[in-house]
């Protein structure tokens, strides 16, 4: 049986022959899809775009309002945290930590609580919420007015007048307690590393901030660490 011989393919589009020569291959024209506005797109790409819109719960003609939805999410949180609530919550969280660091410094539970970042993250979030509330009440504008009137340093009476606001007082309270807590944490952990008594220094950090650091340095010197 004789196998028929296939004819050789004609010259392709990249052949040196002119494009109008017989037998030259020409690419098919790209026809745009209806409503796509882009030539050569396939139906799968349009379906993928529609799927991405539907994946976020929107139709193709809906405008995404991300910042508005975020503001709507934060609004109940800002309204729930009042200055009085933040003031009391800070004391409720901080006082047990100081008590454990002073009374049970070698306890495993005390070490885990002090070294855990969760408490500090929660307190930082509380501070951020208070800061946003004060910003909505015009705190930054009032601070800028005080700075503009500086000659060259701010007037202490103007700052004292600023602290008469309940929201600003709570914000300052949380700010100071966070700083004192970080100082007490460093004193406590350094006392564990160097085997130095830290109960009195931790209490001073809670009451008078930087005096606790001075007390800890003096204690280390006296105990020869």
C-alpha positions in Angstrom: 0.0 0.0 0.0 1.5 3.4 -1.0 1.3 6.1 1.7 0.2 9.4 0.2 2.9 12.1 0.6 1.9 15.2 2.4 2.4 18.5 0.7 5.0 20.9 2.2 3.6 23.8 4.2 3.5 27.1 2.5 5.8 30.0 3.6 4.9 31.5 6.9 4.4 35.1 7.8 8.1 35.5 8.8 9.2 34.4 5.3 11.2 36.9 3.2 8.4 36.6 0.6 6.0 39.6 0.4 2.9 39.3 2.5 0.7 39.4 -0.6 2.4 36.4 -2.1 0.2 33.4 -2.5 0.4 30.8 0.2 1.7 33.2 2.9 0.3 32.7 6.4 -1.4 35.7 8.0 -2.4 35.9 11.7 -6.1 36.0 12.3 -7.4 39.5 13.3 -8.2 40.0 17.0 -11.9 40.8 17.4 -12.9 42.6 20.6 -15.5 41.1 22.7 -18.8 43.0 23.1 -18.6 45.4 25.9 -15.0 44.5 26.8 -13.3 47.5 25.1 -10.0 45.5 24.8 -9.1 43.5 21.7 -8.2 39.9 22.1 -9.6 39.3 25.5 -11.2 36.0 26.1 -14.4 35.2 27.8 -12.5 33.6 30.7 -10.7 36.9 31.6 -14.0 38.7 31.8 -15.5 35.9 33.8 -12.5 36.2 36.2 -13.1 39.9 36.6 -16.7 39.3 37.4 -15.7 36.6 39.9 -13.4 38.9 41.7 -16.1 41.5 42.1 -18.6 38.9 43.3 -15.9 37.5 45.7 -16.0 40.7 47.7 -19.8 40.8 47.6 -20.1 43.6 45.0 -21.6 43.8 41.5 -19.4 45.1 38.7 -21.1 48.5 38.8 -20.7 49.0 42.5 -18.1 51.4 43.8 -15.9 50.0 46.6 -16.1 52.2 49.7 -13.2 50.9 51.8 -12.5 53.9 54.1 -16.2 54.4 54.8 -16.7 50.8 55.9 -13.6 51.1 58.1 -14.9 54.3 59.7 -18.3 52.6 60.3 -16.4 49.7 62.0 -14.4 52.0 64.2 -17.3 54.3 65.2 -18.9 51.9 67.8 -15.5 51.2 69.3 -14.7 54.9 69.7 -18.1 55.5 71.3 -17.9 52.5 73.7 -14.6 53.5 75.3 -15.3 56.6 77.5 -12.5 58.5 79.3 -13.8 57.3 82.7 -13.8 53.6 81.5 -10.2 54.0 80.1 -9.1 55.6 83.4 -10.5 52.8 85.5 -9.5 50.0 83.1 -5.9 51.1 83.2 -5.7 50.9 87.0 -7.4 47.5 87.0 -4.9 46.0 84.6 -1.8 47.7 86.0 -2.2 47.2 89.7 -2.2 43.4 89.7 1.0 43.4 87.6 2.8 45.7 90.1 1.5 43.5 92.9 2.9 40.3 91.4 6.3 41.9 90.5 6.7 43.2 94.1 5.2 40.2 96.0 6.0 37.2 93.8 9.0 38.2 91.7 10.2 34.6 91.2 6.8 33.1 90.3 6.5 31.6 86.9 3.1 33.2 86.4 4.6 36.6 87.1 7.4 36.1 84.6 5.0 35.0 81.9 2.6 37.9 82.5 5.3 40.5 82.5 7.1 39.1 79.5 3.9 38.6 77.4 3.3 41.3 74.8 -0.4 40.9 74.9 -1.0 43.2 77.9 1.1 45.9 76.4 -0.6 45.6 73.0 -4.0 45.9 74.6 -3.0 49.0 76.6 -1.4 50.5 73.5 -4.7 49.9 71.6 -6.6 51.6 74.5 -4.3 54.6 74.2 -4.8 54.8 70.5 -8.6 54.8 70.9 -8.4 57.7 73.4 -6.0 59.5 71.1 -8.5 59.2 68.2 -11.3 60.5 70.4 -9.2 63.5 71.5 -8.3 64.2 67.8 -12.0 64.3 66.9 -12.5 66.8 69.7 -9.8 69.1 68.3 -6.8 68.2 70.5 -4.2 68.6 67.7 -5.5 72.0 66.7 -5.3 73.2 70.4 -1.8 71.8 70.7 -0.8 73.6 67.5 -2.2 76.9 69.0 -0.1 76.4 72.1 3.0 75.8 70.0 2.4 78.8 67.8 2.2 81.0 71.0 5.4 79.5 72.3 8.3 82.0 72.9 10.2 79.7 72.3 8.9 77.1 74.8 5.2 76.4 75.5 3.5 78.1 78.3 2.9 75.8 81.3 -0.3 77.5 82.2 -1.7 76.8 78.7 -0.8 73.2 79.1 -2.4 73.1 82.5 -5.6 74.5 80.9 -5.4 71.8 78.3 -5.4 69.1 81.0 -8.6 70.4 82.4 -10.4 68.4 79.7 -11.5 65.0 80.9 -10.5 63.2 77.7 -7.0 64.8 77.7 -6.6 63.9 81.4 -7.4 60.2 80.7 -5.1 60.2 77.7 -2.3 61.6 79.8 -3.0 59.1 82.6 -2.8 56.1 80.3 0.3 57.6 78.7 2.1 58.0 82.1 1.0 54.6 83.4 2.3 52.9 80.3 5.7 54.6 80.6 5.9 53.7 84.3 4.9 50.1 83.6 7.7 49.8 81.0 10.2 51.2 83.5 9.0 48.8 86.2 9.2 45.9 83.7 12.8 46.6 82.8 13.7 46.9 86.5 12.0 43.7 87.3 13.6 41.7 84.5 17.1 43.1 85.2 16.6 42.1 88.8 15.9 38.5 87.7 19.0 38.5 85.6 21.3 39.9 88.2 19.6 38.4 91.3 18.9 41.8 92.8 15.9 42.7 95.0 13.5 44.8 93.0 10.3 45.1 95.1 11.0 48.6 96.4 12.2 49.8 93.0 9.1 48.5 91.3 6.9 50.3 93.7 8.8 53.5 93.2 8.4 53.1 89.4 4.6 52.9 89.9 4.5 55.9 92.2 7.2 58.2 90.9 8.4 56.7 87.7 12.2 57.5 87.1 13.0 57.3 90.9 12.5 53.5 90.6 15.3 53.4 88.1 17.6 55.3 90.4 16.6 53.1 93.3 17.4 50.0 91.2 20.8 51.3 90.2 21.7 52.1 93.8 20.4 48.7 94.9 22.7 46.9 92.4 25.6 48.9 93.5 25.0 48.1 97.2 24.5 44.4 96.6 27.6 44.3 94.4 25.9 43.1 91.2 
